[in-house]
């Protein structure tokens, strides 16, 4: 009986990739939370809410940059 590898769950490599990307995922979730809070704030967003949003955006930018730096660079082939 053949088994479908997709049904067996993530591989060790998949889990390692998720772990490497987790700081960026966490930063994106914090940004989403800040955005939701802005949209649902009673009486409108406060200056503190806007600061929270800016800090979350900055964190996503830092984590995305760090994640990209950890990735192996892609070599582009030159057109002949």
Phi, psi and omega in degrees: 000122181278143178250147179274120182298334179291335181273347181279353180100180183289149177279172176299323178294320177300315180295322178294321178294319177298317179297321179293327182270352187303318178302322177290318178300315180297319178295320179293323177294321177295322177295316178300318178299317179296320179294317178298318180298320178299318184287336185248005182293127177291132181078009181089163182290145178270168174303327177294322177298318180294322178295318178300319179296312180300318179295321178294320177296317178298320180295318178299317179298315179297314182292322178295320178295316179295319180295316180296324179291330180282338182286150177291131181296143178273129178266127179268138177272141178281142177290141181281000000 
